[in-house]
Amino acid sequence: MLKIAENIKKYREQKNISRESLAADLSMSLSNYSKIERGEIDLSISRVQEIAQILEVDISQLLNFDATQIFNISNNRFVQGFGSKVQHNNSLNDEYVDKYIKMLEDENVRLKANQKSI
């Protein structure tokens, strides 16, 4: 969850959105929103999706932030060094899928528990 919190903060800062503004868009207090960015609150998939919509990013970007997606570092000779070859690792996709499945499973457990309490 901490990585997601870090990603939310990175995208919020990149888009020059204040914590106060994002908290207001989420209909929550600044204090509670700050807990999200510190990774102190477990987020549901629906809440992550809501944050992604506000930040105008794909949910996958919040689940697995990759600077090369934003800055196109892999094709930048200045950053990579002239003539260097970038190796792409498919394990990142596998890691993302595993994280996403885990989040969905956790959300399923939470929703079942919620339904039982009704």
PDB file as gemmi writes it, atoms N, CA and C in Angstrom:
CRYST1    1.000    1.000    1.000  90.00  90.00  90.00 P 1                      
ATOM      1  N   MET A   1       0.810  -1.193   0.000  1.00  0.00           N  
ATOM      2  CA  MET A   1       0.000   0.000   0.000  1.00  0.00           C  
ATOM      3  C   MET A   1       0.862   1.270   0.000  1.00  0.00           C  
ATOM      4  N   LEU A   2       2.059   1.174   0.595  1.00  0.00           N  
ATOM      5  CA  LEU A   2       2.908   2.353   0.684  1.00  0.00           C  
ATOM      6  C   LEU A   2       3.333   2.831  -0.704  1.00  0.00           C  
ATOM      7  N   LYS A   3       3.583   1.901  -1.625  1.00  0.00           N  
ATOM      8  CA  LYS A   3       3.977   2.281  -2.982  1.00  0.00           C  
ATOM      9  C   LYS A   3       2.843   3.040  -3.675  1.00  0.00           C  
ATOM     10  N   ILE A   4       1.614   2.594  -3.473  1.00  0.00           N  
ATOM     11  CA  ILE A   4       0.460   3.286  -4.064  1.00  0.00           C  
ATOM     12  C   ILE A   4       0.365   4.695  -3.492  1.00  0.00           C  
ATOM     13  N   ALA A   5       0.564   4.817  -2.182  1.00  0.00           N  
ATOM     14  CA  ALA A   5       0.519   6.132  -1.539  1.00  0.00           C  
ATOM     15  C   ALA A   5       1.579   7.060  -2.126  1.00  0.00           C  
ATOM     16  N   GLU A   6       2.780   6.518  -2.321  1.00  0.00           N  
ATOM     17  CA  GLU A   6       3.860   7.312  -2.924  1.00  0.00           C  
ATOM     18  C   GLU A   6       3.504   7.736  -4.344  1.00  0.00           C  
ATOM     19  N   ASN A   7       2.888   6.826  -5.091  1.00  0.00           N  
ATOM     20  CA  ASN A   7       2.505   7.133  -6.470  1.00  0.00           C  
ATOM     21  C   ASN A   7       1.430   8.205  -6.525  1.00  0.00           C  
ATOM     22  N   ILE A   8       0.457   8.119  -5.631  1.00  0.00           N  
ATOM     23  CA  ILE A   8      -0.594   9.142  -5.572  1.00  0.00           C  
ATOM     24  C   ILE A   8       0.044  10.506  -5.343  1.00  0.00           C  
ATOM     25  N   LYS A   9       0.955  10.566  -4.394  1.00  0.00           N  
ATOM     26  CA  LYS A   9       1.628  11.836  -4.086  1.00  0.00           C  
ATOM     27  C   LYS A   9       2.427  12.333  -5.286  1.00  0.00           C  
ATOM     28  N   LYS A  10       3.169  11.432  -5.953  1.00  0.00           N  
ATOM     29  CA  LYS A  10       3.984  11.832  -7.109  1.00  0.00           C  
ATOM     30  C   LYS A  10       3.112  12.417  -8.222  1.00  0.00           C  
ATOM     31  N   TYR A  11       2.014  11.738  -8.534  1.00  0.00           N  
ATOM     32  CA  TYR A  11       1.146  12.248  -9.602  1.00  0.00           C  
ATOM     33  C   TYR A  11       0.450  13.535  -9.180  1.00  0.00           C  
ATOM     34  N   ARG A  12       0.043  13.631  -7.921  1.00  0.00           N  
ATOM     35  CA  ARG A  12      -0.604  14.859  -7.444  1.00  0.00           C  
ATOM     36  C   ARG A  12       0.364  16.032  -7.579  1.00  0.00           C  
ATOM     37  N   GLU A  13       1.597  15.821  -7.143  1.00  0.00           N  
ATOM     38  CA  GLU A  13       2.597  16.888  -7.232  1.00  0.00           C  
ATOM     39  C   GLU A  13       2.935  17.211  -8.682  1.00  0.00           C  
ATOM     40  N   GLN A  14       3.040  16.186  -9.513  1.00  0.00           N  
ATOM     41  CA  GLN A  14       3.361  16.409 -10.924  1.00  0.00           C  
ATOM     42  C   GLN A  14       2.298  17.276 -11.591  1.00  0.00           C  
ATOM     43  N   LYS A  15       1.051  17.097 -11.193  1.00  0.00           N  
ATOM     44  CA  LYS A  15      -0.050  17.842 -11.803  1.00  0.00           C  
ATOM     45  C   LYS A  15      -0.350  19.141 -11.054  1.00  0.00           C  
ATOM     46  N   ASN A  16       0.501  19.467 -10.088  1.00  0.00           N  
ATOM     47  CA  ASN A  16       0.361  20.699  -9.298  1.00  0.00           C  
ATOM     48  C   ASN A  16      -1.014  20.821  -8.640  1.00  0.00           C  
ATOM     49  N   ILE A  17      -1.481  19.720  -8.071  1.00  0.00           N  
ATOM     50  CA  ILE A  17      -2.749  19.705  -7.343  1.00  0.00           C  
ATOM     51  C   ILE A  17      -2.418  19.703  -5.859  1.00  0.00           C  
ATOM     52  N   SER A  18      -3.018  20.586  -5.114  1.00  0.00           N  
ATOM     53  CA  SER A  18      -2.739  20.653  -3.679  1.00  0.00           C  
ATOM     54  C   SER A  18      -3.437  19.506  -2.956  1.00  0.00           C  
ATOM     55  N   ARG A  19      -2.906  19.179  -1.789  1.00  0.00           N  
ATOM     56  CA  ARG A  19      -3.559  18.153  -0.955  1.00  0.00           C  
ATOM     57  C   ARG A  19      -4.961  18.597  -0.579  1.00  0.00           C  
ATOM     58  N   GLU A  20      -5.105  19.890  -0.296  1.00  0.00           N  
ATOM     59  CA  GLU A  20      -6.414  20.416   0.090  1.00  0.00           C  
ATOM     60  C   GLU A  20      -7.441  20.222  -1.029  1.00  0.00           C  
ATOM     61  N   SER A  21      -7.020  20.508  -2.240  1.00  0.00           N  
ATOM     62  CA  SER A  21      -7.911  20.376  -3.394  1.00  0.00           C  
ATOM     63  C   SER A  21      -8.315  18.921  -3.624  1.00  0.00           C  
ATOM     64  N   LEU A  22      -7.343  18.022  -3.566  1.00  0.00           N  
ATOM     65  CA  LEU A  22      -7.651  16.608  -3.777  1.00  0.00           C  
ATOM     66  C   LEU A  22      -8.533  16.071  -2.653  1.00  0.00           C  
ATOM     67  N   ALA A  23      -8.251  16.489  -1.430  1.00  0.00           N  
ATOM     68  CA  ALA A  23      -9.092  16.072  -0.299  1.00  0.00           C  
ATOM     69  C   ALA A  23     -10.533  16.541  -0.506  1.00  0.00           C  
ATOM     70  N   ALA A  24     -10.699  17.772  -0.957  1.00  0.00           N  
ATOM     71  CA  ALA A  24     -12.040  18.303  -1.210  1.00  0.00           C  
ATOM     72  C   ALA A  24     -12.732  17.528  -2.325  1.00  0.00           C  
ATOM     73  N   ASP A  25     -12.007  17.199  -3.393  1.00  0.00           N  
ATOM     74  CA  ASP A  25     -12.587  16.418  -4.496  1.00  0.00           C  
ATOM     75  C   ASP A  25     -13.011  15.033  -4.041  1.00  0.00           C  
ATOM     76  N   LEU A  26     -12.326  14.510  -3.018  1.00  0.00           N  
ATOM     77  CA  LEU A  26     -12.655  13.187  -2.484  1.00  0.00           C  
ATOM     78  C   LEU A  26     -13.668  13.263  -1.339  1.00  0.00           C  
ATOM     79  N   SER A  27     -14.115  14.481  -1.025  1.00  0.00           N  
ATOM     80  CA  SER A  27     -15.066  14.715   0.071  1.00  0.00           C  
ATOM     81  C   SER A  27     -14.540  14.170   1.395  1.00  0.00           C  
ATOM     82  N   MET A  28     -13.290  14.509   1.678  1.00  0.00           N  
ATOM     83  CA  MET A  28     -12.704  14.070   2.939  1.00  0.00           C  
ATOM     84  C   MET A  28     -11.857  15.190   3.526  1.00  0.00           C  
ATOM     85  N   SER A  29     -11.534  15.048   4.795  1.00  0.00           N  
ATOM     86  CA  SER A  29     -10.728  16.065   5.457  1.00  0.00           C  
ATOM     87  C   SER A  29      -9.277  15.984   4.973  1.00  0.00           C  
ATOM     88  N   LEU A  30      -8.578  17.098   5.105  1.00  0.00           N  
ATOM     89  CA  LEU A  30      -7.166  17.131   4.741  1.00  0.00           C  
ATOM     90  C   LEU A  30      -6.390  16.133   5.591  1.00  0.00           C  
ATOM     91  N   SER A  31      -6.751  16.027   6.856  1.00  0.00           N  
ATOM     92  CA  SER A  31      -6.081  15.092   7.755  1.00  0.00           C  
ATOM     93  C   SER A  31      -6.206  13.653   7.267  1.00  0.00           C  
ATOM     94  N   ASN A  32      -7.407  13.254   6.872  1.00  0.00           N  
ATOM     95  CA  ASN A  32      -7.593  11.895   6.373  1.00  0.00           C  
ATOM     96  C   ASN A  32      -6.900  11.692   5.029  1.00  0.00           C  
ATOM     97  N   TYR A  33      -6.941  12.703   4.175  1.00  0.00           N  
ATOM     98  CA  TYR A  33      -6.247  12.568   2.897  1.00  0.00           C  
ATOM     99  C   TYR A  33      -4.742  12.415   3.129  1.00  0.00           C  
ATOM    100  N   SER A  34      -4.200  13.178   4.059  1.00  0.00           N  
ATOM    101  CA  SER A  34      -2.766  13.080   4.357  1.00  0.00           C  
ATOM    102  C   SER A  34      -2.390  11.672   4.795  1.00  0.00           C  
ATOM    103  N   LYS A  35      -3.299  11.008   5.490  1.00  0.00           N  
ATOM    104  CA  LYS A  35      -3.059   9.617   5.898  1.00  0.00           C  
ATOM    105  C   LYS A  35      -2.955   8.699   4.685  1.00  0.00           C  
ATOM    106  N   ILE A  36      -3.700   9.019   3.629  1.00  0.00           N  
ATOM    107  CA  ILE A  36      -3.594   8.229   2.393  1.00  0.00           C  
ATOM    108  C   ILE A  36      -2.184   8.337   1.841  1.00  0.00           C  
ATOM    109  N   GLU A  37      -1.660   9.560   1.735  1.00  0.00           N  
ATOM    110  CA  GLU A  37      -0.327   9.766   1.171  1.00  0.00           C  
ATOM    111  C   GLU A  37       0.778   9.191   2.056  1.00  0.00           C  
ATOM    112  N   ARG A  38       0.503   9.049   3.346  1.00  0.00           N  
ATOM    113  CA  ARG A  38       1.490   8.431   4.239  1.00  0.00           C  
ATOM    114  C   ARG A  38       1.327   6.917   4.298  1.00  0.00           C  
ATOM    115  N   GLY A  39       0.332   6.382   3.608  1.00  0.00           N  
ATOM    116  CA  GLY A  39       0.115   4.941   3.588  1.00  0.00           C  
ATOM    117  C   GLY A  39      -0.503   4.399   4.862  1.00  0.00           C  
ATOM    118  N   GLU A  40      -1.177   5.248   5.618  1.00  0.00           N  
ATOM    119  CA  GLU A  40      -1.768   4.845   6.892  1.00  0.00           C  
ATOM    120  C   GLU A  40      -3.204   4.365   6.758  1.00  0.00           C  
ATOM    121  N   ILE A  41      -3.782   4.501   5.554  1.00  0.00           N  
ATOM    122  CA  ILE A  41      -5.165   4.085   5.314  1.00  0.00           C  
ATOM    123  C   ILE A  41      -5.166   3.050   4.205  1.00  0.00           C  
ATOM    124  N   ASP A  42      -5.848   1.927   4.436  1.00  0.00           N  
ATOM    125  CA  ASP A  42      -6.012   0.925   3.386  1.00  0.00           C  
ATOM    126  C   ASP A  42      -7.064   1.431   2.412  1.00  0.00           C  
ATOM    127  N   LEU A  43      -6.697   1.484   1.151  1.00  0.00           N  
ATOM    128  CA  LEU A  43      -7.599   2.002   0.125  1.00  0.00           C  
ATOM    129  C   LEU A  43      -8.320   0.874  -0.586  1.00  0.00           C  
ATOM    130  N   SER A  44      -9.584   1.075  -0.849  1.00  0.00           N  
ATOM    131  CA  SER A  44     -10.336   0.125  -1.666  1.00  0.00           C  
ATOM    132  C   SER A  44     -10.019   0.402  -3.133  1.00  0.00           C  
ATOM    133  N   ILE A  45     -10.298  -0.572  -3.971  1.00  0.00           N  
ATOM    134  CA  ILE A  45     -10.100  -0.394  -5.411  1.00  0.00           C  
ATOM    135  C   ILE A  45     -10.940   0.777  -5.905  1.00  0.00           C  
ATOM    136  N   SER A  46     -12.151   0.905  -5.398  1.00  0.00           N  
ATOM    137  CA  SER A  46     -13.018   1.993  -5.856  1.00  0.00           C  
ATOM    138  C   SER A  46     -12.437   3.352  -5.482  1.00  0.00           C  
ATOM    139  N   ARG A  47     -11.791   3.450  -4.316  1.00  0.00           N  
ATOM    140  CA  ARG A  47     -11.186   4.726  -3.900  1.00  0.00           C  
ATOM    141  C   ARG A  47      -9.953   5.020  -4.758  1.00  0.00           C  
ATOM    142  N   VAL A  48      -9.147   3.997  -5.058  1.00  0.00           N  
ATOM    143  CA  VAL A  48      -7.986   4.198  -5.925  1.00  0.00           C  
ATOM    144  C   VAL A  48      -8.451   4.638  -7.313  1.00  0.00           C  
ATOM    145  N   GLN A  49      -9.538   4.036  -7.794  1.00  0.00           N  
ATOM    146  CA  GLN A  49     -10.089   4.418  -9.100  1.00  0.00           C  
ATOM    147  C   GLN A  49     -10.566   5.875  -9.073  1.00  0.00           C  
ATOM    148  N   GLU A  50     -11.201   6.264  -7.994  1.00  0.00           N  
ATOM    149  CA  GLU A  50     -11.675   7.654  -7.857  1.00  0.00           C  
ATOM    150  C   GLU A  50     -10.493   8.631  -7.875  1.00  0.00           C  
ATOM    151  N   ILE A  51      -9.437   8.299  -7.165  1.00  0.00           N  
ATOM    152  CA  ILE A  51      -8.243   9.149  -7.144  1.00  0.00           C  
ATOM    153  C   ILE A  51      -7.620   9.208  -8.536  1.00  0.00           C  
ATOM    154  N   ALA A  52      -7.564   8.063  -9.212  1.00  0.00           N  
ATOM    155  CA  ALA A  52      -7.005   8.024 -10.572  1.00  0.00           C  
ATOM    156  C   ALA A  52      -7.799   8.931 -11.510  1.00  0.00           C  
ATOM    157  N   GLN A  53      -9.113   8.926 -11.380  1.00  0.00           N  
ATOM    158  CA  GLN A  53      -9.949   9.782 -12.236  1.00  0.00           C  
ATOM    159  C   GLN A  53      -9.684  11.253 -11.960  1.00  0.00           C  
ATOM    160  N   ILE A  54      -9.571  11.613 -10.699  1.00  0.00           N  
ATOM    161  CA  ILE A  54      -9.305  13.007 -10.343  1.00  0.00           C  
ATOM    162  C   ILE A  54      -7.942  13.445 -10.873  1.00  0.00           C  
ATOM    163  N   LEU A  55      -6.951  12.557 -10.750  1.00  0.00           N  
ATOM    164  CA  LEU A  55      -5.602  12.875 -11.215  1.00  0.00           C  
ATOM    165  C   LEU A  55      -5.443  12.691 -12.726  1.00  0.00           C  
ATOM    166  N   GLU A  56      -6.494  12.173 -13.368  1.00  0.00           N  
ATOM    167  CA  GLU A  56      -6.498  11.928 -14.810  1.00  0.00           C  
ATOM    168  C   GLU A  56      -5.348  11.018 -15.229  1.00  0.00           C  
ATOM    169  N   VAL A  57      -5.207   9.909 -14.486  1.00  0.00           N  
ATOM    170  CA  VAL A  57      -4.229   8.880 -14.818  1.00  0.00           C  
ATOM    171  C   VAL A  57      -4.945   7.537 -14.799  1.00  0.00           C  
ATOM    172  N   ASP A  58      -4.337   6.559 -15.427  1.00  0.00           N  
ATOM    173  CA  ASP A  58      -4.879   5.215 -15.400  1.00  0.00           C  
ATOM    174  C   ASP A  58      -4.592   4.600 -14.033  1.00  0.00           C  
ATOM    175  N   ILE A  59      -5.507   3.798 -13.539  1.00  0.00           N  
ATOM    176  CA  ILE A  59      -5.317   3.179 -12.220  1.00  0.00           C  
ATOM    177  C   ILE A  59      -4.023   2.373 -12.172  1.00  0.00           C  
ATOM    178  N   SER A  60      -3.634   1.799 -13.294  1.00  0.00           N  
ATOM    179  CA  SER A  60      -2.392   1.019 -13.331  1.00  0.00           C  
ATOM    180  C   SER A  60      -1.185   1.890 -13.008  1.00  0.00           C  
ATOM    181  N   GLN A  61      -1.265   3.165 -13.337  1.00  0.00           N  
ATOM    182  CA  GLN A  61      -0.154   4.062 -13.039  1.00  0.00           C  
ATOM    183  C   GLN A  61      -0.033   4.307 -11.533  1.00  0.00           C  
ATOM    184  N   LEU A  62      -1.154   4.302 -10.821  1.00  0.00           N  
ATOM    185  CA  LEU A  62      -1.088   4.455  -9.373  1.00  0.00           C  
ATOM    186  C   LEU A  62      -0.606   3.167  -8.715  1.00  0.00           C  
ATOM    187  N   LEU A  63      -0.982   2.050  -9.300  1.00  0.00           N  
ATOM    188  CA  LEU A  63      -0.594   0.767  -8.723  1.00  0.00           C  
ATOM    189  C   LEU A  63       0.867   0.439  -8.983  1.00  0.00           C  
ATOM    190  N   ASN A  64       1.442   0.999 -10.058  1.00  0.00           N  
ATOM    191  CA  ASN A  64       2.822   0.671 -10.412  1.00  0.00           C  
ATOM    192  C   ASN A  64       3.463   1.848 -11.126  1.00  0.00           C  
ATOM    193  N   PHE A  65       3.827   2.883 -10.402  1.00  0.00           N  
ATOM    194  CA  PHE A  65       4.413   4.080 -10.968  1.00  0.00           C  
ATOM    195  C   PHE A  65       5.747   3.758 -11.630  1.00  0.00           C  
ATOM    196  N   ASP A  66       5.939   4.260 -12.850  1.00  0.00           N  
ATOM    197  CA  ASP A  66       7.175   4.051 -13.587  1.00  0.00           C  
ATOM    198  C   ASP A  66       7.571   5.377 -14.225  1.00  0.00           C  
ATOM    199  N   ALA A  67       8.660   5.961 -13.783  1.00  0.00           N  
ATOM    200  CA  ALA A  67       9.068   7.280 -14.274  1.00  0.00           C  
ATOM    201  C   ALA A  67       9.261   7.292 -15.780  1.00  0.00           C  
ATOM    202  N   THR A  68       9.625   6.158 -16.378  1.00  0.00           N  
ATOM    203  CA  THR A  68       9.828   6.138 -17.825  1.00  0.00           C  
ATOM    204  C   THR A  68       8.534   6.369 -18.572  1.00  0.00           C  
ATOM    205  N   GLN A  69       7.377   6.068 -17.933  1.00  0.00           N  
ATOM    206  CA  GLN A  69       6.087   6.332 -18.575  1.00  0.00           C  
ATOM    207  C   GLN A  69       5.828   7.828 -18.700  1.00  0.00           C  
ATOM    208  N   ILE A  70       6.360   8.588 -17.788  1.00  0.00           N  
ATOM    209  CA  ILE A  70       6.105  10.031 -17.775  1.00  0.00           C  
ATOM    210  C   ILE A  70       7.163  10.788 -18.555  1.00  0.00           C  
ATOM    211  N   PHE A  71       8.412  10.463 -18.329  1.00  0.00           N  
ATOM    212  CA  PHE A  71       9.501  11.241 -18.891  1.00  0.00           C  
ATOM    213  C   PHE A  71      10.136  10.605 -20.110  1.00  0.00           C  
ATOM    214  N   ASN A  72       9.660   9.438 -20.539  1.00  0.00           N  
ATOM    215  CA  ASN A  72      10.188   8.733 -21.696  1.00  0.00           C  
ATOM    216  C   ASN A  72      11.699   8.565 -21.581  1.00  0.00           C  
ATOM    217  N   ILE A  73      12.146   8.188 -20.400  1.00  0.00           N  
ATOM    218  CA  ILE A  73      13.568   8.047 -20.123  1.00  0.00           C  
ATOM    219  C   ILE A  73      14.194   6.958 -20.976  1.00  0.00           C  
ATOM    220  N   SER A  74      13.460   5.897 -21.257  1.00  0.00           N  
ATOM    221  CA  SER A  74      14.047   4.776 -21.990  1.00  0.00           C  
ATOM    222  C   SER A  74      14.480   5.167 -23.400  1.00  0.00           C  
ATOM    223  N   ASN A  75      13.921   6.230 -23.960  1.00  0.00           N  
ATOM    224  CA  ASN A  75      14.304   6.668 -25.306  1.00  0.00           C  
ATOM    225  C   ASN A  75      15.111   7.966 -25.299  1.00  0.00           C  
ATOM    226  N   ASN A  76      15.569   8.372 -24.133  1.00  0.00           N  
ATOM    227  CA  ASN A  76      16.288   9.629 -24.006  1.00  0.00           C  
ATOM    228  C   ASN A  76      17.785   9.351 -23.942  1.00  0.00           C  
ATOM    229  N   ARG A  77      18.520   9.688 -25.015  1.00  0.00           N  
ATOM    230  CA  ARG A  77      19.957   9.407 -25.064  1.00  0.00           C  
ATOM    231  C   ARG A  77      20.732  10.180 -24.005  1.00  0.00           C  
ATOM    232  N   PHE A  78      20.254  11.369 -23.656  1.00  0.00           N  
ATOM    233  CA  PHE A  78      20.949  12.172 -22.652  1.00  0.00           C  
ATOM    234  C   PHE A  78      20.934  11.456 -21.306  1.00  0.00           C  
ATOM    235  N   VAL A  79      19.796  10.900 -20.949  1.00  0.00           N  
ATOM    236  CA  VAL A  79      19.675  10.214 -19.663  1.00  0.00           C  
ATOM    237  C   VAL A  79      20.351   8.849 -19.710  1.00  0.00           C  
ATOM    238  N   GLN A  80      20.142   8.111 -20.799  1.00  0.00           N  
ATOM    239  CA  GLN A  80      20.642   6.745 -20.897  1.00  0.00           C  
ATOM    240  C   GLN A  80      22.100   6.663 -21.350  1.00  0.00           C  
ATOM    241  N   GLY A  81      22.617   7.706 -21.953  1.00  0.00           N  
ATOM    242  CA  GLY A  81      23.957   7.643 -22.521  1.00  0.00           C  
ATOM    243  C   GLY A  81      23.844   7.276 -23.989  1.00  0.00           C  
ATOM    244  N   PHE A  82      24.606   7.923 -24.811  1.00  0.00           N  
ATOM    245  CA  PHE A  82      24.503   7.722 -26.262  1.00  0.00           C  
ATOM    246  C   PHE A  82      24.771   6.265 -26.623  1.00  0.00           C  
ATOM    247  N   GLY A  83      23.839   5.701 -27.398  1.00  0.00           N  
ATOM    248  CA  GLY A  83      24.026   4.354 -27.910  1.00  0.00           C  
ATOM    249  C   GLY A  83      23.698   3.245 -26.932  1.00  0.00           C  
ATOM    250  N   SER A  84      23.250   3.582 -25.747  1.00  0.00           N  
ATOM    251  CA  SER A  84      22.939   2.516 -24.784  1.00  0.00           C  
ATOM    252  C   SER A  84      21.652   1.822 -25.177  1.00  0.00           C  
ATOM    253  N   LYS A  85      21.566   0.585 -24.821  1.00  0.00           N  
ATOM    254  CA  LYS A  85      20.362  -0.185 -25.111  1.00  0.00           C  
ATOM    255  C   LYS A  85      19.604  -0.399 -23.808  1.00  0.00           C  
ATOM    256  N   VAL A  86      18.300  -0.193 -23.870  1.00  0.00           N  
ATOM    257  CA  VAL A  86      17.458  -0.370 -22.701  1.00  0.00           C  
ATOM    258  C   VAL A  86      16.864  -1.764 -22.756  1.00  0.00           C  
ATOM    259  N   GLN A  87      16.980  -2.476 -21.669  1.00  0.00           N  
ATOM    260  CA  GLN A  87      16.376  -3.793 -21.595  1.00  0.00           C  
ATOM    261  C   GLN A  87      15.054  -3.662 -20.867  1.00  0.00           C  
ATOM    262  N   HIS A  88      13.988  -4.143 -21.487  1.00  0.00           N  
ATOM    263  CA  HIS A  88      12.679  -4.100 -20.867  1.00  0.00           C  
ATOM    264  C   HIS A  88      12.451  -5.396 -20.130  1.00  0.00           C  
ATOM    265  N   ASN A  89      11.860  -5.292 -18.977  1.00  0.00           N  
ATOM    266  CA  ASN A  89      11.669  -6.451 -18.123  1.00  0.00           C  
ATOM    267  C   ASN A  89      10.189  -6.778 -18.029  1.00  0.00           C  
ATOM    268  N   ASN A  90       9.779  -7.916 -18.565  1.00  0.00           N  
ATOM    269  CA  ASN A  90       8.378  -8.315 -18.510  1.00  0.00           C  
ATOM    270  C   ASN A  90       7.932  -8.664 -17.106  1.00  0.00           C  
ATOM    271  N   SER A  91       8.885  -8.856 -16.194  1.00  0.00           N  
ATOM    272  CA  SER A  91       8.505  -9.180 -14.825  1.00  0.00           C  
ATOM    273  C   SER A  91       7.768  -8.013 -14.177  1.00  0.00           C  
ATOM    274  N   LEU A  92       7.979  -6.780 -14.674  1.00  0.00           N  
ATOM    275  CA  LEU A  92       7.225  -5.639 -14.148  1.00  0.00           C  
ATOM    276  C   LEU A  92       5.736  -5.821 -14.410  1.00  0.00           C  
ATOM    277  N   ASN A  93       5.389  -6.312 -15.613  1.00  0.00           N  
ATOM    278  CA  ASN A  93       3.989  -6.566 -15.919  1.00  0.00           C  
ATOM    279  C   ASN A  93       3.439  -7.652 -15.022  1.00  0.00           C  
ATOM    280  N   ASP A  94       4.221  -8.711 -14.815  1.00  0.00           N  
ATOM    281  CA  ASP A  94       3.794  -9.798 -13.936  1.00  0.00           C  
ATOM    282  C   ASP A  94       3.608  -9.291 -12.516  1.00  0.00           C  
ATOM    283  N   GLU A  95       4.526  -8.437 -12.080  1.00  0.00           N  
ATOM    284  CA  GLU A  95       4.433  -7.863 -10.734  1.00  0.00           C  
ATOM    285  C   GLU A  95       3.170  -7.017 -10.602  1.00  0.00           C  
ATOM    286  N   TYR A  96       2.880  -6.218 -11.621  1.00  0.00           N  
ATOM    287  CA  TYR A  96       1.677  -5.397 -11.618  1.00  0.00           C  
ATOM    288  C   TYR A  96       0.434  -6.271 -11.540  1.00  0.00           C  
ATOM    289  N   VAL A  97       0.380  -7.322 -12.338  1.00  0.00           N  
ATOM    290  CA  VAL A  97      -0.778  -8.222 -12.353  1.00  0.00           C  
ATOM    291  C   VAL A  97      -0.948  -8.857 -10.980  1.00  0.00           C  
ATOM    292  N   ASP A  98       0.143  -9.312 -10.380  1.00  0.00           N  
ATOM    293  CA  ASP A  98       0.066  -9.916  -9.052  1.00  0.00           C  
ATOM    294  C   ASP A  98      -0.447  -8.922  -8.015  1.00  0.00           C  
ATOM    295  N   LYS A  99       0.034  -7.682  -8.066  1.00  0.00           N  
ATOM    296  CA  LYS A  99      -0.436  -6.655  -7.132  1.00  0.00           C  
ATOM    297  C   LYS A  99      -1.919  -6.370  -7.338  1.00  0.00           C  
ATOM    298  N   TYR A 100      -2.323  -6.285  -8.588  1.00  0.00           N  
ATOM    299  CA  TYR A 100      -3.713  -5.985  -8.900  1.00  0.00           C  
ATOM    300  C   TYR A 100      -4.621  -7.116  -8.434  1.00  0.00           C  
ATOM    301  N   ILE A 101      -4.225  -8.348  -8.658  1.00  0.00           N  
ATOM    302  CA  ILE A 101      -5.016  -9.498  -8.199  1.00  0.00           C  
ATOM    303  C   ILE A 101      -5.128  -9.478  -6.681  1.00  0.00           C  
ATOM    304  N   LYS A 102      -4.025  -9.205  -5.998  1.00  0.00           N  
ATOM    305  CA  LYS A 102      -4.040  -9.139  -4.533  1.00  0.00           C  
ATOM    306  C   LYS A 102      -4.987  -8.047  -4.061  1.00  0.00           C  
ATOM    307  N   MET A 103      -4.955  -6.884  -4.700  1.00  0.00           N  
ATOM    308  CA  MET A 103      -5.854  -5.791  -4.297  1.00  0.00           C  
ATOM    309  C   MET A 103      -7.314  -6.181  -4.534  1.00  0.00           C  
ATOM    310  N   LEU A 104      -7.590  -6.852  -5.645  1.00  0.00           N  
ATOM    311  CA  LEU A 104      -8.959  -7.290  -5.920  1.00  0.00           C  
ATOM    312  C   LEU A 104      -9.417  -8.330  -4.906  1.00  0.00           C  
ATOM    313  N   GLU A 105      -8.534  -9.240  -4.543  1.00  0.00           N  
ATOM    314  CA  GLU A 105      -8.882 -10.241  -3.541  1.00  0.00           C  
ATOM    315  C   GLU A 105      -9.173  -9.570  -2.200  1.00  0.00           C  
ATOM    316  N   ASP A 106      -8.341  -8.613  -1.811  1.00  0.00           N  
ATOM    317  CA  ASP A 106      -8.561  -7.879  -0.560  1.00  0.00           C  
ATOM    318  C   ASP A 106      -9.876  -7.110  -0.597  1.00  0.00           C  
ATOM    319  N   GLU A 107     -10.168  -6.504  -1.735  1.00  0.00           N  
ATOM    320  CA  GLU A 107     -11.420  -5.760  -1.887  1.00  0.00           C  
ATOM    321  C   GLU A 107     -12.612  -6.705  -1.795  1.00  0.00           C  
ATOM    322  N   ASN A 108     -12.487  -7.879  -2.367  1.00  0.00           N  
ATOM    323  CA  ASN A 108     -13.543  -8.877  -2.302  1.00  0.00           C  
ATOM    324  C   ASN A 108     -13.814  -9.287  -0.850  1.00  0.00           C  
ATOM    325  N   VAL A 109     -12.769  -9.522  -0.083  1.00  0.00           N  
ATOM    326  CA  VAL A 109     -12.913  -9.870   1.331  1.00  0.00           C  
ATOM    327  C   VAL A 109     -13.591  -8.736   2.086  1.00  0.00           C  
ATOM    328  N   ARG A 110     -13.163  -7.501   1.822  1.00  0.00           N  
ATOM    329  CA  ARG A 110     -13.748  -6.335   2.505  1.00  0.00           C  
ATOM    330  C   ARG A 110     -15.229  -6.194   2.178  1.00  0.00           C  
ATOM    331  N   LEU A 111     -15.585  -6.374   0.902  1.00  0.00           N  
ATOM    332  CA  LEU A 111     -16.979  -6.242   0.506  1.00  0.00           C  
ATOM    333  C   LEU A 111     -17.836  -7.349   1.092  1.00  0.00           C  
ATOM    334  N   LYS A 112     -17.325  -8.565   1.160  1.00  0.00           N  
ATOM    335  CA  LYS A 112     -18.066  -9.677   1.786  1.00  0.00           C  
ATOM    336  C   LYS A 112     -18.296  -9.404   3.258  1.00  0.00           C  
ATOM    337  N   ALA A 113     -17.273  -8.885   3.937  1.00  0.00           N  
ATOM    338  CA  ALA A 113     -17.414  -8.552   5.357  1.00  0.00           C  
ATOM    339  C   ALA A 113     -18.435  -7.445   5.551  1.00  0.00           C  
ATOM    340  N   ASN A 114     -18.423  -6.468   4.666  1.00  0.00           N  
ATOM    341  CA  ASN A 114     -19.389  -5.366   4.700  1.00  0.00           C  
ATOM    342  C   ASN A 114     -20.811  -5.888   4.501  1.00  0.00           C  
ATOM    343  N   GLN A 115     -20.962  -6.808   3.561  1.00  0.00           N  
ATOM    344  CA  GLN A 115     -22.279  -7.351   3.256  1.00  0.00           C  
ATOM    345  C   GLN A 115     -22.829  -8.141   4.437  1.00  0.00           C  
ATOM    346  N   LYS A 116     -21.992  -8.873   5.137  1.00  0.00           N  
ATOM    347  CA  LYS A 116     -22.420  -9.655   6.294  1.00  0.00           C  
ATOM    348  C   LYS A 116     -22.878  -8.766   7.434  1.00  0.00           C  
ATOM    349  N   SER A 117     -22.296  -7.578   7.534  1.00  0.00           N  
ATOM    350  CA  SER A 117     -22.656  -6.685   8.632  1.00  0.00           C  
ATOM    351  C   SER A 117     -23.954  -5.938   8.381  1.00  0.00           C  
ATOM    352  N   ILE A 118     -24.467  -6.019   7.159  1.00  0.00           N  
ATOM    353  CA  ILE A 118     -25.712  -5.310   6.822  1.00  0.00           C  
ATOM    354  C   ILE A 118     -26.899  -6.084   7.228  1.00  0.00           C  
TER     355      ILE A 118                                                      
END                                                                             
